[in-house]
Amino acid sequence: SVPAAGQNPGWLIEADLPRITPGAGRWAASRPDSKLSIVGSQCEAVTLKKVEGVTASAQRTLLLADDPAAPTVFGVDQVVYTFPDAKSAKVFADKVADNIDACPETVPTATVEKGPSVKGEGADDVAFSGKSFRVTQQTGAGDEPGIYRVGVVRIAERVSYLLANPGKDFDFSDAQWKAILARTGQRVSQMP
């Protein structure tokens, strides 16, 4: 069911994200900010900080603290792009998802696995759908690869882009990531 809108309608909140280690860790969230700092997984083939044709965009970062098993910085970035209409949002969401899916053909250091997808209805029966991927970027000889969980969720005229930075042995499960994507669709459908 669609949760109560909360203090910042449209945005994931700390309670939406599971703890990775049972009984350890706590999530903290930044305020949504229209100044974007998102970089992405290097597979999107679009400049996420400055997307053409949007009427608004903002970003929120949620970070996990107090979990000794977590990487130094572990979190989820959520960016919401608002387009003039649902068609423009679909074109953008499809483009980003297609670019990520095809990334190994254009970026030789990348490996991409398809993750869970979601479909559902949010507030006022607004439909949402989303795709996700697990991107691994080889950074150099002997270096740990960069690992990213990416989600692209479209909700009417909005697209929410999600990026998590798991470690080799510290990550959301596919079921947890799918639940986060679904909650994103529900939350963004509540945006004023």
Helices and strands as residue ranges (DSSP letters): G 14-16, E 26-29, E 56-65, E 75-82, H 86-101, H 103-106, E 110-114, E 118-121, G 123-125, E 127-137, E 146-155, E 158-164, H 174-188
